[in-house]
Amino acid sequence: MRADAGFHPGELAVQREAGVEGQAARLSQMTERAGLSRGMAGFLLDRTFLAVTGRAADGRLWISPLFGPPGFLEPRSATALAVRAGFPVGDPLSQLAAGQKLGMTTVEFGLRRRVRINGWLREATDEHLLVEVEQAYGNCPQYIQQRLLSFDGEQSPTRRSTTLRPEDRELIRAADTFFLGTINPAQGADASHRGGAPGFVRVDGNSLCWPDYPGNNLFNSLGNLAVNSEAALLFPDFATGRTLQLSGTASIEWGEAGRPGDDGYTGRLVRFAVREVAAGRAAVRQGELTPYPRNPALIDEKGEL
């Protein structure tokens, strides 16, 4: 169990640095070990997308997408979730081994709703996963771009490399959404959603940087990074169906609020170094798009909006 109001030392350290220990303590029950509620189970049954953080066969951390028809996420009890899908050949997690901690998140973009689920992977085959749920909780709708999506479940990883190509950098610069995978070896993995105006993720060579926007002050992802720099990113291009997965390391940069890149005026930036790249495609069709109405304005290199 987590100590000190339900948080591990990394989360507590980031909360102290941000000066939000009191606010975080009031929400600590969100992250206490709890199973799937009846309402959460109903929500999962209607979903068609899941982002999964786990270790590949070589031990490297990745976050990968899974798609399926409604019902492919099947809550079997308050502590058991069956995922009726497997990672395609070529995906970094295609040889996912049972017996490890997973972090997962699913989003209903049309309603701006999301749920995070963490637990043990008990079974893994080419066609299904069985997860023993340890934590499950909803997150607020902040920074979720409202979009109507449809998937046919097909994925086709196409390229592996160690560096970003120009087209990869273009995808990142145009992204308004990505998913962040982190892991605390003593606690488990986590998968979280990040959103903002296109351009909120800056890229230079093989390095990325993004602002940490104001949120619920729990700092699950940044707390993991405070104790372990391993990280993974998933960029889905909903308009074209392209996907970009990155594995590497990340660190928190504290500094003056409102400096270049700190669009959220929190004083926190996250810098990510790319170590491996997996580019592919998923059959996704995007309908109407409505950006989140309170995405922070971008701050340029001169510190101007």
Summary of the structure (lengths in Angstrom):
residues: 305
radius of gyration: 17.9
end to end distance: 43.4
largest distance: 53.2
contacts: 1033
relative contact order: 0.18
helix: 15%
strand: 44%
